[in-house]
Amino acid sequence: MSGLDPFLSLAGAWTGNNRLWLPPAIEPYESPTTATLSPVVGGKLVQLAYTWSYEGDAQEGVLLIGHEPENGAVTVVWADSWHMGNKFMLCQGQIEDDRVVVRGSWSVESGPDWGWRIELGEEAETLIMRMYVITPTGEEALGVEGIYTRA
């Protein structure tokens, strides 16, 4: 039994609303979003592929989620056409209250690394993906939120 088993019941197609916060804007940029959650690699990993848009340009992303039952560690490989370009972010964390919670970071040329926290889970038959930006001093702010219902 894997800690990802609860996510297997979420397999399938989802649709919803994506919100992106860009400072200094107070109101988020909203767009329709779709997601497909599926077991991959013989059910050992879970993949969440999603689409959204920014100013009319189609965007897409993917989370590849793995779990190590021996120690409870969760590893996520994240790529997004708008956020990451040609790179991916490796995030690590654990499952907390039936949610995947992982953290990663990215380099900034003019200063210290910035952090990123991704949370993925289900609440009342709604799939929720939240991504938080973390400043070098540890301040967090919601950057992305996808709220999905079954398609």
Secondary structure as GFF3:
##gff-version 3
##sequence-region A 1 151
A	DSSP	alpha_helix	5	8	.	.	.	ID=ss1
A	DSSP	beta_strand	12	20	.	.	.	ID=ss2
A	DSSP	beta_strand	29	40	.	.	.	ID=ss3
A	DSSP	beta_strand	45	54	.	.	.	ID=ss4
A	DSSP	beta_strand	57	68	.	.	.	ID=ss5
A	DSSP	beta_strand	73	80	.	.	.	ID=ss6
A	DSSP	beta_strand	89	96	.	.	.	ID=ss7
A	DSSP	beta_strand	99	108	.	.	.	ID=ss8
A	DSSP	beta_strand	111	123	.	.	.	ID=ss9
A	DSSP	beta_strand	126	134	.	.	.	ID=ss10
A	DSSP	beta_strand	140	150	.	.	.	ID=ss11
###
